[in-house]
Amino acid sequence: MLFQRTTPEQKRAALRLALSSGKLLRFPGSFSPLVSMLIEEIGFDGIYISGAALSADLGLPDIGLTTLNDVATRGRAVARVTKLPALIDIDTGFGEPMNAARTIQEMEELGLAGCHLEDQIQPKRCGHLDNKTLADTATMSRKIQAAAKAKRDPNFLLIARTDARASEGLDHAIARAKAYIDAGAEMIFPEALQNEAEFEAFRKAINVPLLANMTEFGKSPLLTRDQLERLGYNMVIYPVTTLRLAMKAIEDGLRQIDSAGGQAEILDLMQTRTRLYELIRYKDYNEFDQAIYNFEKHP
């Protein structure tokens, strides 16, 4: 109820088992605990916490302005409400190798199942924008080594993201991925691949699990679950989808209220009070205190 009975260690072990199943694991992005509860209810495999969505929700561009505290606070809030494993974006690790090591231990402590660390340098930017600047391979490898050594739970999943495709080309991105695996990365996240053939080439070259990013309005084609499974990918994230859906609905609704003078005409577009209370398990809290759930409920 207040916290899930499934422990972080159990979530991480379950994720490791699922990764070996050959099934494509689907991790929609979540920008709030409430969204995470809905992701679980619908039946997805896990939760993804996007740095871009977190930045946007704070009213900031995705250029490395969020802090370890920002990310840790949101990560804990999301992870505590769901039995699903939650993966989080830690950008460049919030500093040098020692900072990355601390970040890993903070994420473990807060109940996350894994994270991904990227090879950009500050000011970083969204992986589907141009003119990104990358750390050299040796520097990034040292950061991955530090992160891998910092893990206390061996099932905490360390993912290396490479943004090299845009600036260095596919072959260099693959070479970086291999170096990152040697340094201790357990999964590779190749960012901004430009066509299905590039997804296929990465799969043929890399022998650890691969993550596909199906973000809208980016450089990668929006491949389906069947396509990604056929290509041999192990996980797919939809990082900003829920935020985009929510913000479009909110904007449309606010404009309707502004123009019509009220919200009566858009009630059918809203989640009802009944449905919200069902999702947050309001009635279950009555087990703790009979005085909590003693009101007349309206839709």
HUVENKA-V717207 format. One record per backbone hydrogen bond with DSSP energy under -1.0 kcal/mol. NH is the residue of the N-H (numbers start at 0). CO is the residue of the C=O. E is the energy in kcal/mol with one decimal. If there is no record, write none. Layout:
nh->NH co->CO e->E
nh->NH co->CO e->E
This chain:
nh->3 co->79 e->-1.9
nh->10 co->6 e->-2.4
nh->11 co->7 e->-2.4
nh->12 co->8 e->-2.2
nh->13 co->9 e->-2.3
nh->14 co->10 e->-2.1
nh->15 co->11 e->-2.2
nh->16 co->12 e->-2.0
nh->17 co->13 e->-2.4
nh->18 co->14 e->-2.3
nh->20 co->17 e->-1.6
nh->24 co->233 e->-2.5
nh->26 co->235 e->-2.9
nh->28 co->237 e->-2.5
nh->29 co->47 e->-2.8
nh->35 co->31 e->-1.7
nh->36 co->32 e->-1.9
nh->37 co->33 e->-1.5
nh->38 co->34 e->-2.3
nh->39 co->35 e->-2.2
nh->40 co->36 e->-2.1
nh->41 co->37 e->-2.3
nh->42 co->38 e->-1.1
nh->43 co->38 e->-1.8
nh->44 co->25 e->-1.5
nh->45 co->25 e->-1.3
nh->46 co->84 e->-2.4
nh->47 co->27 e->-2.3
nh->48 co->86 e->-2.6
nh->53 co->49 e->-2.3
nh->54 co->50 e->-2.5
nh->55 co->51 e->-2.4
nh->56 co->52 e->-2.6
nh->57 co->53 e->-1.3
nh->58 co->55 e->-1.8
nh->59 co->54 e->-2.8
nh->62 co->60 e->-1.9
nh->70 co->66 e->-2.2
nh->71 co->67 e->-3.0
nh->72 co->68 e->-2.5
nh->73 co->69 e->-1.9
nh->74 co->70 e->-2.6
nh->75 co->71 e->-2.5
nh->76 co->72 e->-1.9
nh->77 co->73 e->-2.2
nh->78 co->74 e->-2.7
nh->79 co->75 e->-2.1
nh->86 co->46 e->-2.8
nh->87 co->113 e->-1.8
nh->88 co->48 e->-2.0
nh->89 co->115 e->-2.0
nh->92 co->89 e->-3.0
nh->99 co->95 e->-2.3
nh->100 co->96 e->-2.3
nh->101 co->97 e->-2.2
nh->102 co->98 e->-2.5
nh->103 co->99 e->-2.2
nh->104 co->100 e->-1.9
nh->105 co->101 e->-2.5
nh->106 co->102 e->-2.5
nh->107 co->103 e->-2.4
nh->108 co->104 e->-2.4
nh->109 co->105 e->-1.8
nh->110 co->107 e->-1.6
nh->111 co->106 e->-2.2
nh->112 co->85 e->-2.8
nh->114 co->156 e->-2.2
nh->115 co->87 e->-1.7
nh->116 co->158 e->-2.4
nh->117 co->90 e->-2.7
nh->118 co->160 e->-1.0
nh->120 co->132 e->-2.2
nh->128 co->125 e->-1.9
nh->134 co->118 e->-2.7
nh->139 co->135 e->-2.3
nh->140 co->136 e->-2.4
nh->141 co->137 e->-2.0
nh->142 co->138 e->-1.6
nh->143 co->139 e->-2.3
nh->144 co->140 e->-2.6
nh->145 co->141 e->-2.1
nh->146 co->142 e->-2.2
nh->147 co->143 e->-2.9
nh->148 co->144 e->-2.2
nh->149 co->145 e->-1.5
nh->155 co->152 e->-2.0
nh->156 co->112 e->-2.3
nh->158 co->114 e->-2.5
nh->159 co->186 e->-2.6
nh->160 co->116 e->-3.1
nh->161 co->188 e->-1.9
nh->167 co->163 e->-3.2
nh->168 co->163 e->-1.1
nh->172 co->168 e->-1.9
nh->173 co->169 e->-2.3
nh->174 co->170 e->-2.2
nh->175 co->171 e->-2.5
nh->176 co->172 e->-2.2
nh->177 co->173 e->-2.2
nh->178 co->174 e->-1.9
nh->179 co->175 e->-2.5
nh->180 co->176 e->-2.0
nh->181 co->177 e->-2.0
nh->182 co->178 e->-1.4
nh->183 co->180 e->-1.1
nh->184 co->179 e->-2.6
nh->185 co->157 e->-2.8
nh->187 co->208 e->-2.2
nh->188 co->159 e->-2.8
nh->190 co->161 e->-2.4
nh->198 co->194 e->-1.5
nh->199 co->195 e->-2.2
nh->200 co->196 e->-2.4
nh->201 co->197 e->-2.1
nh->202 co->198 e->-1.8
nh->203 co->199 e->-2.1
nh->204 co->200 e->-1.5
nh->205 co->201 e->-1.7
nh->210 co->187 e->-2.4
nh->211 co->234 e->-2.7
nh->213 co->236 e->-2.5
nh->222 co->220 e->-1.5
nh->227 co->223 e->-2.4
nh->228 co->224 e->-2.5
nh->229 co->225 e->-2.3
nh->230 co->226 e->-1.8
nh->232 co->227 e->-2.4
nh->233 co->209 e->-1.7
nh->234 co->209 e->-1.5
nh->235 co->24 e->-2.6
nh->236 co->211 e->-2.4
nh->237 co->26 e->-1.4
nh->243 co->239 e->-2.6
nh->244 co->240 e->-2.6
nh->245 co->241 e->-2.5
nh->246 co->242 e->-2.9
nh->247 co->243 e->-2.1
nh->248 co->244 e->-2.1
nh->249 co->245 e->-2.7
nh->250 co->246 e->-2.6
nh->251 co->247 e->-2.5
nh->252 co->248 e->-2.3
nh->253 co->249 e->-2.8
nh->254 co->250 e->-2.2
nh->255 co->251 e->-1.9
nh->256 co->252 e->-2.3
nh->257 co->253 e->-2.4
nh->258 co->254 e->-2.4
nh->259 co->255 e->-3.0
nh->260 co->256 e->-1.9
nh->265 co->262 e->-1.7
nh->268 co->265 e->-1.6
nh->269 co->266 e->-1.7
nh->272 co->298 e->-2.1
nh->275 co->271 e->-2.4
nh->276 co->272 e->-2.6
nh->277 co->273 e->-1.9
nh->278 co->274 e->-2.3
nh->279 co->275 e->-2.3
nh->281 co->276 e->-2.5
nh->285 co->282 e->-1.6
nh->286 co->283 e->-1.8
nh->287 co->284 e->-1.2
nh->288 co->284 e->-1.3
nh->291 co->288 e->-2.0
